[in-house]
Amino acid sequence: MLIAAVGRMARIEIGRLGTHEITPGFYADVGSAFGAGGLRARIGHHLESAPAPHWHIDYLLRCAVPTEVWFTVSDRRLEHHWAELLEKAPNFRMPISRFGSSDYHRSRASHLFHAKRHPSFRWFQQTIREHFENVLAERCVLSQQDSTGD
């Protein structure tokens, strides 16, 4: 899960999802890194400026600053489960339907969540521990921009 900060209102076009208002706060984008190069390659992609966007998150990163990556190392795909947990969490809301999950054509679900305040890694770590046996959450801090979310 990539955590990114947005400092001011923005209006961006996100591929086939259309144009959306992006409000200040923190965005959590849930994904997986099973592709070539794994987690290191995925984080590297997010830290580079993508001239031609590949994923929905590439559009958002034009106005957002990546601050952290919360991750687990597992041989199973957990991204949809994480999205379900964030959808039920009181501090998050789903700002754009189908963001990051448009390959599931019948679903309105999203893999992008917004929080007004920096989300708590401790909360995430505890939630993962409670819902997934033998899965430990880890954190990689990318930027010191308002990293007060413990």
Phi and psi in degrees as a GROMACS rama.xvg file:
@    title "Ramachandran Plot"
@    xaxis  label "Phi"
@    yaxis  label "Psi"
@TYPE xy
-93.2032  128.034  LEU-2
-103.09  127.262  ILE-3
-133.591  145.219  ALA-4
-103.998  139.72  ALA-5
-121.172  123.466  VAL-6
-89.2423  -25.4263  GLY-7
-149.441  162.849  ARG-8
-54.9993  143.32  MET-9
-146.126  154.198  ALA-10
-121.661  118.391  ARG-11
-130.593  151.172  ILE-12
-95.0992  133.612  GLU-13
-123.654  82.6624  ILE-14
44.9489  -132.977  GLY-15
-72.6685  -9.92142  ARG-16
-76.4332  -13.5831  LEU-17
88.8899  -163.594  GLY-18
-94.703  137.721  THR-19
-139.196  147.611  HIS-20
-82.5491  129.496  GLU-21
-109.69  117.222  ILE-22
-92.3685  155.305  THR-23
-60.3841  152.378  PRO-24
139.093  -153.468  GLY-25
-120.91  137.45  PHE-26
-115.88  135.232  TYR-27
-113.777  118.779  ALA-28
-108.811  117.18  ASP-29
-90.703  131.001  VAL-30
-155.711  -174.496  GLY-31
-126.462  165.524  SER-32
-133.862  51.6047  ALA-33
-88.1498  -5.61158  PHE-34
-74.3921  -175.514  GLY-35
-57.214  130.575  ALA-36
87.9158  -12.8109  GLY-37
60.8319  -146.331  GLY-38
-61.6854  -42.027  LEU-39
-60.1649  -44.2785  ARG-40
-66.7059  -40.1429  ALA-41
-65.3878  -44.787  ARG-42
-62.6809  -43.7005  ILE-43
-57.6615  -41.25  GLY-44
-61.1625  -43.7902  HIS-45
-68.726  -25.5101  HIS-46
-85.8885  -14.788  LEU-47
-91.8576  153.806  GLU-48
-82.2546  116.249  SER-49
-87.269  111.155  ALA-50
-64.4845  -36.6393  PRO-51
-119.98  106.617  ALA-52
-57.5543  137.8  PRO-53
-105.615  -45.4405  HIS-54
-112.742  162.028  TRP-55
-55.5016  -38.9406  HIS-56
-60.6803  -28.597  ILE-57
-61.2368  -35.235  ASP-58
-68.1  -45.1235  TYR-59
-63.5504  -36.6964  LEU-60
-69.0048  -3.8723  LEU-61
-72.705  -21.0866  ARG-62
-127.383  4.17872  CYS-63
-122.328  150.579  ALA-64
-109.313  118.783  VAL-65
-63.3604  129.975  PRO-66
-115.318  -33.7182  THR-67
-151.235  160.769  GLU-68
-126.893  126.579  VAL-69
-106.038  128.77  TRP-70
-148.172  164.262  PHE-71
-131.518  158.199  THR-72
-109.914  115.847  VAL-73
-151.341  155.416  SER-74
-91.4735  2.42075  ASP-75
-118.459  151.458  ARG-76
-78.3299  121.812  ARG-77
-114.432  -1.82225  LEU-78
-58.83  -39.1875  GLU-79
-69.0058  -35.6581  HIS-80
-66.0072  -41.5178  HIS-81
-63.4951  -42.4595  TRP-82
-60.7951  -40.2912  ALA-83
-63.4485  -38.7405  GLU-84
-64.7378  -43.6239  LEU-85
-68.6068  -33.6094  LEU-86
-62.6614  -31.183  GLU-87
-91.2545  -12.6794  LYS-88
-71.2094  138.19  ALA-89
-68.1513  -24.7737  PRO-90
-91.957  -1.49949  ASN-91
-116.258  151.102  PHE-92
-135.475  157.105  ARG-93
-94.8557  106.452  MET-94
-82.1899  -26.6071  PRO-95
-140.19  114.121  ILE-96
-61.756  142.56  SER-97
69.5667  4.85273  ARG-98
-63.5923  122.246  PHE-99
74.3738  0.198434  GLY-100
-135.886  24.6608  SER-101
-70.1755  -10.9168  SER-102
-73.7746  -9.75102  ASP-103
-100.264  83.4068  TYR-104
-57.4877  -30.1188  HIS-105
-91.5824  -2.13054  ARG-106
-99.1373  143.272  SER-107
-98.2176  2.14923  ARG-108
-60.1111  163.562  ALA-109
-134.695  157.558  SER-110
-112.165  13.8411  HIS-111
-117.782  133.149  LEU-112
-134.685  145.968  PHE-113
-114.878  139.968  HIS-114
-132.15  138.703  ALA-115
-67.9928  -37.1936  LYS-116
-110.842  160.247  ARG-117
-55.5741  124.34  HIS-118
-68.08  153.582  PRO-119
-87.9482  118.94  SER-120
-66.2199  -36.2111  PHE-121
-59.0073  -41.0427  ARG-122
-60.5789  -47.0431  TRP-123
-61.2058  -46.3105  PHE-124
-58.2904  -46.0363  GLN-125
-65.4675  -42.4347  GLN-126
-63.3775  -42.5883  THR-127
-62.7814  -43.9759  ILE-128
-59.9892  -39.5824  ARG-129
-72.2865  -30.8207  GLU-130
-101.16  -19.2226  HIS-131
-132.747  115.846  PHE-132
-68.4867  134.063  GLU-133
61.74  27.169  ASN-134
-118.766  122.948  VAL-135
-112.309  132.719  LEU-136
-86.8823  139.38  ALA-137
-127.26  165.099  GLU-138
-134.844  139.456  ARG-139
-122.326  115.155  CYS-140
-84.4312  124.583  VAL-141
-99.0902  -32.0662  LEU-142
-145.062  149.087  SER-143
-86.9267  4.52751  GLN-144
-61.8619  106.288  GLN-145
48.022  52.545  ASP-146
-87.3822  47.2706  SER-147
-92.3253  6.82011  THR-148
-82.676  26.8255  GLY-149
